[in-house]
Amino acid sequence: MALFPPTIKPPVRRFLSRNPIVVEYMSGYHQELNFRMECELAVYNSVGAYMGTHIQRGVPDSAGLFGFHLHSIAHSFLKPALPAKNGISWGDTAMVNVKVKIREYWGEPATYKRIALEASHFVFLGGVDPRKTSTDWFAKIKGYQTWAPNNKLVGPAQEDYLTLFTSLAAYSTVYLHAKVVYDDGSFGEYMLLTANNVLNTVLHFPAGFEQLGLHLKQPAKRALSYTLYASNNADPAALAGRNDERTYLLDYAHYPTARTFLYLNSLGGWETLRCTGSFKENWDEEHETAQRMVPYNQTSQISPFFSFNHSARTSIKGNTGRQLSRTWYRHLKEFTLSREVYEITPAGRVKVILKPGKYQIGEDRNTEMSLDFDYSYAHETHSYTP
């Protein structure tokens, strides 16, 4: 065994589960008798609990190269989890740590000879368009799992969320801070939330103004905007250890018919969209009819035809309203592509399904744009309740 070189340990990488994940290895022993490779993929969740193991086997090409395709395996362990409205929530099901071992076998009969490669990677629930970004997608988003532009226009009572993967800095404890700018020119800096033991963890932070209690910090003043940033420093004014900043502009206009949607973006983070346009609801009722035999002396209460299996679904035509900038309007591709969309109602979050369609997402020289979209609730109604 001393003749064989030591195990290769490549650097940790971050993958998205809806994109190809290929672990390649080129062996120098591929011409040995009965040579083959075996890839073991052991999956652990974000807190290190073992979830399962998968084995792939293969024979390399003439140059000794073989690629093991792992994305479908890793994706099967992932699922979205709704963020908590209040407080930090852990996205344990949206990220896994995969530990890869490639073993080599040869001889007559073929027996195990060595571990040729050993690696540890992180896989997130999500995907990117390979034509638009390189594999280094994580560096572009600066830690927060969103492509959303900065300076988001929000209502004071609107829910919103930021999803952060904490390996960008050496976090053991993470703090969420806010800087609020007031209409008298003053500002306040506040430490809002704390989470411990969070290295290599997906965290969902609440990001709404009233959701975070920022309206209670200086209630006599009117806030114009607020900026959120995660840090490993407990001092909200400290620059050291601070992550990328996200700024929200407050819109105090009253929209009596506004609706807000919570949706999962392409990178596995949660975002909200406030729609201030008009909505039109349709009640789509369905039932079955059948015929039955009736006696010769039938009465009006015993009829030959009857209906059963009554159900209904609500379908809605919505509009985002014209409060969106051009940059934010183009970002709505995330909303239309989302696999998980919920309408936030007084009774809670109601899952909806966006109907497929052609969306106009840009028009030259038009600075007032809105998006029309159709959706229906994901559940059927069998009994009416006001």
N, C-alpha and C positions, 0 to 999 in steps of 0.2 A: 504493500500500500504506500510505502514511502516514495515510490516512483511517480505518483500522481500529484499534480499541483494542488495548492490549497483551494478551498472554496472561494468563489467570487461573491462579493457582497456589494451590489450596486447601491447607489443612494436611494433614499425614500422618494417615491413619486406619488402624485395625486391624479387619480383617474375619475372619469365620469362614466356611469354604468351604461348609458345609452350610446356610447362611442366604443369603437374597437379597443380592447385591452389585450395586447399581444406581448407575451414574454418570450423573447427570442434568446437562443443560446447556440453558439457554434462550438462543437466539440472537436478536440484533436484526436479522439479515439474512435471516430466513426467508421474506420476501416477494420476495426476488430471484428472477430467472428460473432455473429448473432447480436450485433450492437443494437441497443434501443435506449430510449430515454423515458423517464417517468416524471411527471410534474404533479406534485402534491400541493393543493391549495387549501390551507386551513383558514377559516373565517372566524373573526372575533368581532364583537360589537365595540362601541366606543368606551365601555368601561372594562374591557378585557375579558368578557365572558365568552367562552368557546361556543360557536354556533353550528359548526359542521365542517366536514372535509370532503374534497372532491379530488379524484385521481384522473389524470389524462396520460395516455401513453402514445408514443409515436416513434417512427424511424426517420432520421434526418435525411436531407438531400445529399447529393454527391460531394458537396463541400462541407458537410457536417452540420448544416444549419437546420434548426427546427423551431417553429413558432407555436406556442401554446395559446389558444384563444380562450380568454377567461371572462369576458364581459357578461355573457349570458348567465354564467354561474354566479358571479358576484351580484348581478342585478336581482337574482331570485331571492336574495337575503334582505333586500331593501324595500321599504315602504314608507310613504309619507306619514307624518304624525302632525296633527293640528297644533299650533302653538297655543300656549295658555294666554288668555287675555291679560292677566295681571302677573307680573313676576317673570323671571327667566325660566325658560323650559329647555330641557335637553333633547336634542334631536337624535336620540340613540338609534332609531330605526332607519335614519337617512344616511348613515355612513358606517362602513365596516373597515376594519383593518385586515388585510389579507396577507398571510405569510406564505411565501412561495419557496418550495424546495424542488430542485431538479436533480434527479438521481440518474446515474448511468449504470447500465448492465451490459455485460458481454461474456463470451466464453462458451464452452460446450459442456453442460448446458449453460445458458446465460444466467449469471449470478450478479448480485449487487456488488459494485466496485467502489463507488464514491458518491458524495453529494457535490455536484459540480457548481451549483449556484444556489444561494440562499438570499432571499430578499423580503422586505416588508414594505407594503404600499397601502395607501388609503383610497377607497372607492366611495364616491358620493352618488346619491340618487340624482341623475340629471344627464344633460348632454349639451354639446355645443355644435354649431355648424362648422365642419372642418374647413370649409372654404373661406371662412371669415376670421378664424383665429388659429394660432398655433397651439401645440400641446401645452404650452405654458400659460394656460387660461387663468391659473390661480394668481399669477403675478399681476395680471391686468385688473382683476377685481379688488385687489388690495385687502383681501381678507373677508369682506362682506360678500355673501353669495347672491349677487344681483348685478345685472347690467344697467340698472336704472340710472338715469342722469341725476346729478345733484340738484339741489334747490327745488324740492317737490312742494307743490301747492296743496295744502291740506286744510280741512276744517278743524276747529278746535276740538270737537268731540269725535273726530275720525280715528278709528283704530288703524294702526300700521305696525310693521314689524321689520326688524333687521336680523339676518341670520349670519353668524360669524363662526368660522373655523379657527380655533385658537392655537394652531401651530405656527402662525405667522410670527409670533413673538414667544418668548419663554414664559408663558403664563403658568402660574400656579394658582393665582387668584386674579379674577378679572372684575373690573369696576366699570359700570356704565355711568358716564358723566354727561351733563348738559350745560350749554351756555345759552341763556335766553336774553334776547335784545328787546328792550322796551321802547315805547314811543317817546319817552322823555330823553332818549339818548343814553340811558344807563343800561347796564347788563348785570346779570347774576350768573354765577357758576355753581353747579350743584352736583354732588355725588348721589346717584339715584339707587343703583342696584349693585349687588355683590354676589359673585359665585366663586366657590373654592374648588380646588382639585380639578382644574378644567383643561389641562394640557391635552392636545389632540382630541378635542371635543367639539361637536356642533352645538351652538347655543342659539336659541331664538329669543331676541330681546323685544319687549313691547316698545313701540316708537311713537305712539300718539301723544299729543300734548296733554289732554286731560287724562288719558290712559296712564301716563306717568306721574300724574299729580302736579304737573308744572304750573297749572292755573292757581294752585294754592300757595305757591312760594311767595309771591308778592301780589296778592289779589287786588290791591288798590291801583296797580299799574296795568296797562294794556300791552301785551306782548306782540311784537311784530314778527319775530322768527325765533327759531331755536335750533341749535346744532348739537348732535349727539356724537359721542366718540367713546370707544372702549379703550381701556388702559389697564396696565398692570400696576399703576400708581394710584393710591387712594386720594391723592390731592387733585381735584378737578382742574386746577390752574397749571399743573405741571405738564411740560411738553414731553419729557422723557417717558418712553413706553406707550405713547399715545398712538392709536390706530387711525386709519383714515376717518375724516369727518364727514358727516351727512347732515345737510341743512334742510330745514322745512320752513316754508313761508306760510304764515297763517292767513286764511281767508275767512273773514267774519260775515260775509254776505249770507243771507238766509235763503236756502233752497228748500221749499216745503216738500218737494217730491224727490229729494236726493236719495239715491241708493248706493250702498257701498258693497264691494265684492272683495273677498279674500281669495287669492289664488297662488298656486305653487308655480314658481318660475323655472326656467330651464336649468338653473344651477342648484335646484333643491331648496331655495329660500322661499319665504312667504312674503307677499306684498299685498297691498290693497289698492283698489281703484274706486274713487268716489265719482259717481255719475250724477250730473245735475240737469240732464236733459229730460225729455218726456218719455214716459213708458206707457205701453198699451198692452193690457192683459186679455188673453183669450182663454175660455174654459172649454177644453176639448173633452167632451163626454163620449164614452163608448159603452155599448152593452150588446148582448146577444139576444136573439129572439128564437122561439121554437113553437111548434104546434103540438097539441095533445088531443087525445080522444075525449069527447065529452058525452054525457048521457043525452038521450033524446029530449028530455025535459029540462034542458039546460036553462039557467037563469043568467041574468046580466053579470052576476058575480062569478060565474064559472065560464070562462071564455076559452075558445080553442087556441088562441094565441096569447103568449105571455113573454115577458122579458126577464133576463137574469144576468148575473155577473156584471153589474154596473160599476164603472170606474171612470175617473176623470184625471186629466193632467192639466196644469196651468202652463200655457206657453205665452211668452212675453216678447214684445219688440221694444228694445231699449235704445237709448242714445246717451253718449257720454257727456253731452253738453259742450260748450265752447270755451271752457276755462283752461283748456290744455294748450301748452306751448307746442311749437312744431316738433321739438326734440322729444317731448313726452308723448306726443301723438304717435310718432314712429315707434316708441317703446311699447305701444299697445299690441304689437306682434306677440309679446310675451303673454298677454292676456288671452288672445285668441288661440294660442298654441297650448295653453295650460291643460293638463290632464286632471287637475283638481281645482274646481272653482266653487265657492260658497257665497251665497248672499247673506250678509249680516243683517239680521232682523231683530226686533225687540224680543222675540221668542228664542233667539239663538242663531246658529249658523245652519243654513239650509243648502244642501248640495244642489248644484244646478249643472246642466249640460248645455254647452254652447252648440248651436246648430252650425253645420258647415256652411260656408258662403264665401263670396268674393268681397273683400274689404278694401276700401279706398283708404290708403294710409299716407297719402301725400299728394299735394297739389301746389305747383309753383305759384308764388306770389299770393297765396292764400294764407293769411295769418290767423284766421278764425276757422278752425276745423273741428269737426266732431265725427264720431264713429257710430254708425248704426249697427246693432247686432241683435240676434234672436237667441233666445234660450228657453229652456223648460226646466221645471223642477224634476229632480231625479226620482221622486217617489210618486206613486199613484194615490189618489184619494178615493176611498170607498164610502165614506160617510161625511156629510157636511157638518162643519163646526165653525161658527162665526169667530 
